[in-house]
Amino acid sequence: MSKTHADAVEWLIETVKEALENGTATEDDLQEWLLAAVLLEEMAVEEEAEGRALDAWTDASPTLH
């Protein structure tokens, strides 16, 4: 997971934790936060896969001079 995604997940965890402790989180809030966490994970996985694909492509292509 990239630093940006890790930071976003950490912020999300802290926000949810604080809302739960304060009793200010609604069921809808929890559902939205869970969806956001899933989407962040999907974005991180896609980004990682794209990075591997680019690395594989650049490793396989001949060097241009």
C-alpha positions in Angstrom: 0.0 0.0 0.0 1.4 3.4 -0.9 2.1 6.1 1.7 -0.9 8.1 0.5 -3.2 5.2 0.9 -1.7 4.2 4.2 -2.2 7.8 5.5 -5.8 7.8 4.3 -6.5 4.5 6.0 -4.9 5.7 9.2 -7.0 8.9 9.1 -10.1 6.8 8.5 -9.4 4.5 11.4 -8.8 7.4 13.8 -12.0 9.2 12.6 -14.1 6.0 13.1 -12.5 5.3 16.4 -13.2 8.8 17.7 -16.8 8.8 16.4 -17.5 5.5 18.1 -15.9 6.6 21.4 -18.0 9.8 21.3 -21.1 8.1 20.3 -21.5 10.4 17.3 -21.3 7.7 14.5 -24.6 6.6 12.9 -25.2 3.3 11.2 -25.0 5.2 7.8 -21.6 6.7 8.8 -20.2 3.3 9.6 -21.4 1.9 6.3 -19.9 4.8 4.4 -16.6 4.5 6.2 -16.5 0.8 5.5 -17.1 1.4 1.9 -14.4 4.0 1.8 -11.9 1.6 3.4 -12.8 -1.1 0.8 -12.4 1.5 -2.0 -9.0 2.6 -0.6 -7.8 -1.0 -0.5 -9.0 -1.6 -4.1 -7.2 1.5 -5.2 -4.0 0.4 -3.5 -4.2 -3.1 -5.1 -4.8 -1.6 -8.6 -1.9 0.9 -8.2 0.4 -1.9 -7.1 -0.7 -4.1 -10.1 -0.1 -1.2 -12.5 3.3 -0.6 -11.0 4.2 -4.3 -11.5 2.9 -4.3 -15.0 5.0 -1.2 -15.8 8.1 -2.7 -14.3 7.6 -5.9 -16.3 7.0 -4.0 -19.5 10.1 -1.8 -19.0 12.2 -4.8 -18.0 11.1 -6.7 -21.2 11.5 -3.8 -23.6 14.9 -3.2 -25.3 16.9 -0.2 -24.3 16.7 2.7 -26.8 19.9 4.6 -27.5 
